[in-house]
Amino acid sequence: MSRHAHPPARGVEAHRRAVTDALRDLRPPVQRVPLRQALGRVLALDVVAPLSLQPFDNAQMDGFAIRAADSRRPAGEDGTVPFVVAAPVPAGHVPQPLAPGQAAPIMTGAPLPPDADAVVPVEEALPSGFPAPGAAVRLPGAQPAGRFVRRAGEDIETGERALRAGQRLTPARIGLAAALGLAELPVRARPRAVVYTTGDEVVAPGAQRGPAQIYDANAAILSAQLAEAGVEVAGAHLVPDDAGAFSERLAADAAHAPDLFVSSGGVSEGAYEVIRQVLASRGEFVHVAMQPGGPQGLAVAHGVPFVCLPGNPVSTLVSFEMFLRPALTAVLGAPAPRPRLTAPLAEAVRPLPGRTQVRRAVWDGTAVALAGGPGSHLLAAAARANALAVLPPGDAELPAGTPVEILLLD
């Protein structure tokens, strides 16, 4: 091997682990948020149930609350037993004690009267409906204790752990907190990231574009991806091909104590790779066996992890989805992982020898069709896509119908 030869390319899974390890020390502080703001956030502390669910025995449906033992009295030819109608029990009201032989009309969710231990659905009563208090009603005999009764504490008992630190807050978990009477929850603060895009050849959208320049799409892509992943974008800067200017910008941003730096571009081996020039001594720059998104970098700048992504727009988008988003999920518990499934190819595709290829794709629920060519500059094709198709390395063509892994983006 010559002294100019490159080391073997890093595998996709190996680089995903490396990015995850680089973010291991991310520890955003704890903050308390109202339930309406908690969706998708990550719980910072265990939540212990301050009360039992259910808090009291209550009716599972509209009917008659009885003592089950009273239904075992001699029944008539139709199998029913007579009861005297007691005062009704609406939901939200405290019931009166139930005397032997009484049946109290009870609504769903209402607490059972003392000593009642069963609910007979109103549809089984003779006559049908709810007679006035003091009237007679006949109910089927031999009712089992506990029928249509929600028992106190059957869901969770006071003092039990209701929610675990590190869980992502879903509608059901937020609903449990509300049922326990909690108006807010302790969550991890959103990590704060600073985004850099590089190159004299790019200008910000809306600015005057020179004849050899293009508009910067990468800052918008990365900022949107980070926001979707639950990361606050504290700043986004277009960096010229000037190592000194970038170093000054980096030091100024580090003074505001972000949790993460993310960049696109400037990571290859060309003459103007400013990210690599400044950070080479503070990390590693590798080639990953993936197309698009081969050049990648990881560093630490001013004590802050720095994830360096390649600069073509689709390379940036794909690299974030393949490496940074999964690392955030693994370390912080959010965002939710992208749904992954296996889908048949709608057309024949030739993979790349020795490299994983990630293609923009459209999944219609039946088959997955590739959107546009493999070029990492084809952003319009990425905008049409609702999935990424992950094609494993190989030499042989994959015929239509071949199952491949896809990541759903929409």
Secondary structure, 3 states (H helix, E strand, C coil): CCCCCCCCCECHHHHHHHHHHHCCCCCCCEEEEEHHHCCCCEECCCEECCCCECCCCEECCCEEEECHHHHHCCCCCCCEEEEEECCCECCCCCCCCCCCCEEEEECCCCECCCCCCEEEEHHHCECCCCCCCCCEEEEECCCCCCCCEECCCCCECCCCEEECCCCECCHHHHHHHHHCCCCEEEEECCCEEEEEEECCCEECCCCCCCCCCEECCHHHHHHHHHHHCCCEEEEEEEECCCHHHHHHHHHHHHCCCCCEEEEECCCCCCCCCHHHHHHHHHEEEEEECEECCCEEEEEEECCEEEEEECCCHHHHHHHHHHHHHHHHHHHHCCCCCCCEEEEEECCCECCECCEEEEEEEEECCCCEEECCCCCCCCHHHHHHCCEEEEECCCCCCECCCCEEEEEECC
